[in-house]
Amino acid sequence: MSDDVGTEVQAPSWTRAVQQRLARGLPIERLLPDRQPVYVGSWVYVFGVITIAALVWVIASGVILAFFGPQWWHTTSTGRFFNSLHFWSVQLFFVFMVLHLWGQFFMASWRDGRAPTWMIGAIIFLVSIVAAFTGYLAQQNLDSQWIAANAKDAVNASGAGGFFNVLNFGQMYGLHVMLVPVAVTVLVVVHIVQVRMRGVVAPIDAPAEESE
Amino acid sequence: MDNPAGYLHLGFIVISLPNLALIAAMIALFLIAILVPFPREGGRGGGGSQ
């Protein structure tokens, strides 16, 4: 038996590398902050969290709709209530996401190493449009048929029709209830972690980390 | 609700009145969010220094 326990050399490990990267970039005491810089005291900073709140309602109502199915959401009063809840929470999601985008655009929030945060936000916006479009196609009513019939030529002309058939309800519904929501949720989590790692961007005329 | 929405025609710009109202409401909300003071701890609103 050798006694060289104290001189063990650690083998390369991607789990350890991720662990160390997270510990460096986002210490646990900064994960859920109890203080923010003074300049965060503005209603403009509330738009992002309202967007997340709307997303929670979108997902919760969407899970219920997926569980009971189209006949339920079209023909029963409870189903129509949850259908409307899903629709209106999506409206709020988009309204406040765009207001959040305006706020971040006018304060140039990609400054000081926050470009990846901005880019992930832009990708969330684009993926959300796909979610909304496939949602319109998944309604199972004349509106969804009308939208699919009118959209197919544009989608085909773009070249996307080779793998994205808007007349295929199963494909649109699968995208809408599984792949796209997972993508949006994962991207939103990444976006929030990025915001926590860098902190909220300072106003253009203020030094960073002022008055925390 | 079953009637088609009214449309505004301004040259090449064509927009439904509900969409126009929503955009106007969003711009108003954005301006309100900038101008209205955020409530501070201690109960008094105001954009003054801490």
Interface residues (C-beta under 8 A of the other chain):
Chain A: V38 G41 S42 W43 V44 V46 F47 V95 V98 L99 W102 G103 S211
Chain B: L22 M26 L29 F30 I32 A33 I34 V36 F38 R40 G47 S49 Q50
